Amino acid sequence: MLKVKDVDYLNNYRLALLFSDGVRKEVDLEPYLNGEVFGPLRDINLFVQYGLT
């Protein structure tokens, strides 16, 4: 199973993800930050408080 091993903040709502297979991808999450659940993450101060568990 593929897992995210590391996350780096790039800018705005963009993150660089490092996967367990060594592949690194950049992702822009802005289009997905809608609705009651994810909408609050449009506050950039909240968005940058990401973490892996």
C-alpha positions as protocol buffer text, in pm:
chain_id: "A"
residue {
  index: 1
  type: MET
  ca { x: 0 y: 0 z: 0 }
}
residue {
  index: 2
  type: LEU
  ca { x: 132 y: 341 z: -99 }
}
residue {
  index: 3
  type: LYS
  ca { x: 177 y: 587 z: 189 }
}
residue {
  index: 4
  type: VAL
  ca { x: 271 y: 954 z: 220 }
}
residue {
  index: 5
  type: LYS
  ca { x: 605 y: 964 z: 403 }
}
residue {
  index: 6
  type: ASP
  ca { x: 672 y: 1340 z: 404 }
}
residue {
  index: 7
  type: VAL
  ca { x: 493 y: 1665 z: 323 }
}
residue {
  index: 8
  type: ASP
  ca { x: 644 y: 2005 z: 244 }
}
residue {
  index: 9
  type: TYR
  ca { x: 449 y: 2329 z: 214 }
}
residue {
  index: 10
  type: LEU
  ca { x: 523 y: 2506 z: -115 }
}
residue {
  index: 11
  type: ASN
  ca { x: 292 y: 2808 z: -137 }
}
residue {
  index: 12
  type: ASN
  ca { x: -76 y: 2900 z: -132 }
}
residue {
  index: 13
  type: TYR
  ca { x: -254 y: 2562 z: -113 }
}
residue {
  index: 14
  type: ARG
  ca { x: 24 y: 2360 z: -278 }
}
residue {
  index: 15
  type: LEU
  ca { x: 208 y: 2077 z: -106 }
}
residue {
  index: 16
  type: ALA
  ca { x: 491 y: 1847 z: -213 }
}
residue {
  index: 17
  type: LEU
  ca { x: 420 y: 1488 z: -114 }
}
residue {
  index: 18
  type: LEU
  ca { x: 686 y: 1217 z: -84 }
}
residue {
  index: 19
  type: PHE
  ca { x: 542 y: 867 z: -120 }
}
residue {
  index: 20
  type: SER
  ca { x: 673 y: 540 z: 20 }
}
residue {
  index: 21
  type: ASP
  ca { x: 787 y: 433 z: -329 }
}
residue {
  index: 22
  type: GLY
  ca { x: 1020 y: 737 z: -348 }
}
residue {
  index: 23
  type: VAL
  ca { x: 801 y: 934 z: -590 }
}
residue {
  index: 24
  type: ARG
  ca { x: 758 y: 1304 z: -509 }
}
residue {
  index: 25
  type: LYS
  ca { x: 452 y: 1486 z: -644 }
}
residue {
  index: 26
  type: GLU
  ca { x: 325 y: 1840 z: -610 }
}
residue {
  index: 27
  type: VAL
  ca { x: -46 y: 1882 z: -548 }
}
residue {
  index: 28
  type: ASP
  ca { x: -267 y: 2193 z: -544 }
}
residue {
  index: 29
  type: LEU
  ca { x: -549 y: 2132 z: -297 }
}
residue {
  index: 30
  type: GLU
  ca { x: -731 y: 2463 z: -349 }
}
residue {
  index: 31
  type: PRO
  ca { x: -1001 y: 2316 z: -579 }
}
residue {
  index: 32
  type: TYR
  ca { x: -1092 y: 2065 z: -305 }
}
residue {
  index: 33
  type: LEU
  ca { x: -1127 y: 2312 z: -17 }
}
residue {
  index: 34
  type: ASN
  ca { x: -1505 y: 2349 z: -35 }
}
residue {
  index: 35
  type: GLY
  ca { x: -1802 y: 2266 z: 177 }
}
residue {
  index: 36
  type: GLU
  ca { x: -1857 y: 2238 z: 548 }
}
residue {
  index: 37
  type: VAL
  ca { x: -1575 y: 1992 z: 616 }
}
residue {
  index: 38
  type: PHE
  ca { x: -1286 y: 2129 z: 407 }
}
residue {
  index: 39
  type: GLY
  ca { x: -1400 y: 2491 z: 358 }
}
residue {
  index: 40
  type: PRO
  ca { x: -1238 y: 2612 z: 682 }
}
residue {
  index: 41
  type: LEU
  ca { x: -898 y: 2512 z: 539 }
}
residue {
  index: 42
  type: ARG
  ca { x: -925 y: 2806 z: 298 }
}
residue {
  index: 43
  type: ASP
  ca { x: -790 y: 3003 z: 595 }
}
residue {
  index: 44
  type: ILE
  ca { x: -422 y: 2978 z: 500 }
}
residue {
  index: 45
  type: ASN
  ca { x: -317 y: 3004 z: 866 }
}
residue {
  index: 46
  type: LEU
  ca { x: -514 y: 2688 z: 937 }
}
residue {
  index: 47
  type: PHE
  ca { x: -408 y: 2515 z: 614 }
}
residue {
  index: 48
  type: VAL
  ca { x: -36 y: 2539 z: 694 }
}
residue {
  index: 49
  type: GLN
  ca { x: -87 y: 2353 z: 1022 }
}
residue {
  index: 50
  type: TYR
  ca { x: -86 y: 2018 z: 838 }
}
residue {
  index: 51
  type: GLY
  ca { x: 81 y: 1708 z: 972 }
}
residue {
  index: 52
  type: LEU
  ca { x: 121 y: 1336 z: 921 }
}
residue {
  index: 53
  type: THR
  ca { x: 0 y: 1077 z: 1168 }
}
